[in-house]
Amino acid sequence: MFTKLYPKTLLLLTLVALLVAACSPGESASDGGEVKLILAAYTTPREAYCELVPIFQQQWKEKTGQTVIFEESYQGSGAQSRAVAEGFEADIVALSLEADVIRLENAGLITHDWRAKPFGGMVSTSVVAFAVREGNPKNIRDWADLAQPGLQILTPNPKTSGGAMWNILGLYGAAERGYVPGYSADDAGAQAFLLDVLNKVTVMDKSARDSIVNFEKGIGDVAITYENEVLVGRQAGQRYELVLPTSTLQIDNPIAIVDTYVDKHGTREVAEAFLDFVFSPEAQQVFAKYGLRSPDPVVAQATADTYPLIPDLFTIAHFGGWLEATPTYFGENGIFFQILSQAQGIQISE
């Protein structure tokens, strides 16, 4: 059976979210006054926001004379979403998956049509991919290679990480679609493959970033992760390699204003301006710089050499959308947790 490490209550998750980590020091106040924006984000795009925030601060200062002070919180998407639902007063959420924004809609905190923004409210995209050791000593080329004996695999915890949910559905969907030889192209085959992979998972960290950091420390032979986590790591000097499966899931990352909190804080105008900025071609090129694919077709075309086409790229629509996929796969009695209960030896961080 699996072992849980570091159990946390929802209250503690909220407190963790309140430990805000800024990418850059706040600017001093000016004659135009100042305004504070609280950005609650999942861990993966942190480097991109660390570049985008100062650009927006400068543009807003030049336009209005007002200084924007950002407070930024980064943790697993599910944990971040629950923290906001429980009272962390973020003005803007930038999360891994639509289901985590839907949680805030259901809580009555987001009341506008956030999908009316460009690209359906999705500010960036990626794909489920693998990080492997330099030289790819285990010869991991596609999903089926994860079933080889003796392999040690990392993937984060779906209870706290949106990236983990994408990973599991990427794996499951590729098997269902017939891209994992040795397993039948149906639910039974996908479940058998999922169990075989989970039996090789050594650690499930609480976020996608924690998972890749553990991989960088030498744990595991392969990490199932976002494509951009591997690209950003390589930019920082890490020597692991990226493997893109033949069949994989497109990761769509939403951003939204939290109506309850921007109205409470009086920050709607500047929050709307920040969202307009992150959807701009200038900002989309920054996301692409840090390993995230752009939903903007012009930027996507300009970065096509960096982000190759996937032969069988499918979306969450394969699973009926997040409203259907969340309870089916990640509900208390969902398919993932049924299969997880049969796995052996996993250490889980929550």
N, C-alpha and C positions, 0 to 999 in steps of 0.2 A: 504494500500500500504506500501512498505518497505521504510525505511528512510536511507539515506546515511550519514555516519559520516566521518570526516577527509578526504575530497577529496584531491587528490594529482595529480599533473601533472606528465607526464613522466620524465620531467627534474628533478623534486624533487625526484623521485624514483632513478634516476641516482645518485643524490647527496647523498641520503641515502646509496646507495651501496658503495660510496666512503668513508663513515665513517667506516673504517675497524676495526674490533674487533679481536685482536689476542687472541688465547687460552692461550698462554704462552709468557713470555718475549723473545724478540729476543736475539740470541747469539751474542757475540762479534766477530769481524772480526779476522782472523788468517792469518798465512803465506800463506795459500792457497787462500786467498781472500774471497770474499763473493758474493752471488747471491741472488736475491730476486724473490720469486714466489708469485703471487697473486692468491688466491683460492677463487672463488665465488661459494658459496654453498647454498642450501636450508636449512631451519632451523633445520630440524629433526635430522640429523646425527652429530650435532655439538659436542656432547660429545665424539663420536668415533674419530672424527678428532683431538680433543684436546689431545687424547692419541696417535694417529698415527703420528702426525706431529713431536713431539720430537724424536720418534723412528727413523723416516726417517732421521731427521737432524743428529742424531748420526751416523747412518749407512753411510750416504753420506760423513760426515766428516772423518770417518775412512777410507773410500775408496779413497777419492780424496784430502783430506786436506782442502776442501772448506766448508765454512759456508753457510747454506741456511737460509735466513731470510724469514719467511712466513708472508704475510698479508692475513687475512681471513675475508671475508664478509659473513654474514648469514642473509637471508631474504626469504620471500616466493618465490618459484621457478619461478613463472611467472614474478614477479617483478624483480627477479635477472636476468632472461634471457633477459628481455626487457632492463634492465640497461646495460648489456654487449652489446646488439645490438646497443644501443644508445651512446656507447663510453666508458663505464667502462672497462678498459684494463686488464681484468682477463686473466691469462695464462691458468688456468684450471677451468672448470665449473663442479660442482657436483650437479646435478639437480634432481628434483623429477620424471620427466617423459620425455619420448623421444620427445614429441612435443616441449618442451622448448629448446632442442638441435637442433631440426629441424629448429626452428626460426633462430638460429645462422648459420646454413648451408645456409638457404635461403638468409641471409644477406651477405653471402660470407666470413664470419669470420672463419668458420670451413670448410676446403677443403679436408681433408684426410678422409679415411674410418674408422671412430671411432668405428664402429660396428665390426671391425676385431679384436678388443681386446677380451680377454677371456669373455665368457658368453654373447657374443653379445654386449659388452661394458657396461653391467649392473653390477655395482659394489656391489649392495646390493638389497635385496628384502624385502617386508613386506606384510601385508594384511590389508584390511579395517576392523576395529574392533570398539568396543565400550568401553569407560570408563564410569563406573557407580559408584554411591556412595557406601561407605562401607556397606556391608550387602545386597546390591542390593535391596533397599526398594521398588523400582518400579517394581521389578521382570522382568527385561529386559533380555530375553534369546535369542531373535532372532529379525530379522527385523520387523516382524509383531507387536512386542510389542512397536515399536516406534509410532504406530498409536493410542495408548491409549489416552483417553481424559486428558487434563490438563498437559501433559508432557512438559517440557522445554528442548529443544535440542540445542546443539552447533555444528556447522560445519563451517569451514572458507569460505572465498570468492573465488570462482573460477577465478575471474579476476586477482587475485594476487597470489593465492596459488595452487601449483600443487596438494597438499594433498587434497584440496577441490574437485578438478576434479576427483581424484580417489574415494573419498567418494561418490560423486553423481553417478558415474558410477557403483560403488559397489552396491549401493542401487537399482539403475535402473535395473542392470543386474540380481540381485537376484529375483526381481519381475518378470521380463520377463521370467526367467527360472522356474517359478512356485514355488518359495520358500517363498512367502508371502501370506499365506492363507487369503481369503477375497478379493483378487484382481486377475483379470484375467491375465494369463501368456502370455501377449502380450504388445504392445506399449501402448494401452489404459489403461491397468491395471497398468503398470509401471508409466505412467504419473499421474494417479490418486493417486497412493501411494506417488510419489514425492511431489505432491501438499499437501497431508495430512501431510507429514513430514515437509515441508517448513513452513506450517502454525503454526508449533510448535517450529520453530527455533527463538530464541530470539536475538542472536548476530552472525554475520558473521565477524570474524576477518580476518586480512590481511594475516596471515600465520597459518600453523598447530600448530606451537609452541605457538603463541599468543592465539590460541583457547584453548589449553590444560592448559595454565597458567590461563586463565579466569575461566576455570572449577575448577582449584585448589583454586581459590579465593572464590569458593562457588556458582558461577553462573551456573544454569542449573542442570538438573537431569541426563543427559547423554550427552557425547560428541562422535560424530562420528569422528574417528581419525585413525592414524596408530597404529598397534599393538605395535610397539616399543616405541611410545610416552608414552603409559601406563606402559610398563615395566621399562623404564628409570625413570618415575615419582615414581614408587614404590621403585626402587633402592634408590632414593633420600629421601625416607621416607614418600611419599604420601600414603594415606590410601584408595584411590579408588581402584576399581577392574576392571579386564579385562574380557570382554565377546567376544568370537569369534562366529560370526554367522555361521549357517550351510552352507550357500552359501555366498561366498564373492570373492572379486577381488584381484588377486595377483598384488602387487605394484612392478614395476621394475624400479630401479633408475640408470640412466646413469651417466657416467663421461667421460669427453673429454677434449683434449687439444684444445685451441683456436689458430689456426694456425697463423692468422694475428698478434696476440699479442705476441706469443712466438718468432716469427721471428723478430718482431720489438724490443723486449727486449733481444734477444739473449739467451733465456732460454730453448730452445727445449730439449737439452740433459738432464737437470735436471728435466724438466717437464715429459719427457718420463720415466725417472727413477722412479719418484713418482708414475706414473700410474702403472708401473710394480710392484711396492711395494704394492699398495692398492689391487691389484688382487692376491697377494701372500697368501698362507695359513695362515701365521702369521698375516697379516692384516685382513683377512677374519674372523679370530677368535676374533679380537677386535671388528669388526662390530657386530658379534654375541653376544659379551659381553654386548653391549649397545642396545640390543633388536631388531637388524636387522637380518633377515634371510639371510643366505649366498647362493649365486647361485653356489658355489663350492660344488659339490655333496659329497665330503669327509667331509668337514666342516659341511654341512647340516646333514649328517648322525651322526656325533659326537655330534650334538646339538639337536637331534630329541626329547629328553625328554623335552627340553625347548620350542620347537616349534612344537606343535601337528599338525597332518594332518587335513586339512579342508575337510569335506565330499564332498562339491561341490566347488572346487577352479577353477575359470575361469580367463582368461587373457584378455588383451585389444583386442586380436584377436576376441573376441566375438562381438566387435563393429566395426570390420573391420580395426583395427589398429588406431594409433593416427591421421594419415593423413585423415582418414574418420571421426573419432569420434570428432575431434576438431571442425570442422565447423558444424557438425550435432547437437552436443549438446551444444557447447560453443561459437559458432559464434554469431554475433550480433542478428541474428534471430533464434538462435539455440533453441533446445527443452528446455534446462535448463532455459534460460532467458525468454522464453515464459511462462513457468510455474511460474517462480519467479515473473513475473509481476502480477500474480493473488494472490500471497501470501500476508499476512497481518502482519504488525508490526515488521518486521525484521530491526535491526540496522546493517548497513553494513560499514565496514572499508575498505578503499582502499589505 
